Amino acid sequence: MDSKKVIRSSQHGFTKGKSYFNSLIAFYDETITWMDDGRTVDIVYLDLSKAFNTVSHNILIGKLRKCGLDEWTVRWIEKHLNHRS
């Protein structure tokens, strides 16, 4: 995933060496900086916890392959998606 640049450096969850806590600190720091600069800040919270229950797993797997993800990883993800169903 790293070598294919599928995940941005700003991704924190499920990323080695980063956590939700790092994400909160980065978010807070950037938000406070914008506010200190007098910029308007709008924040939208989304709950994506059910997202993988509504997306077509076949379409998702196809897109992962198109991104160039290695076949072993695609099959692992596919196995775990099918296990959740």
Buried (B, 14 or more C-beta within 10 A) or exposed (E): BEEEEEEEEEEBEEBEEBEEEEBEEEEEEEEEEEEEEEEEEEEEEEEEEEEEEEEEBEEBBEEBEEEEBEEEEBEEBBEEBEEEE
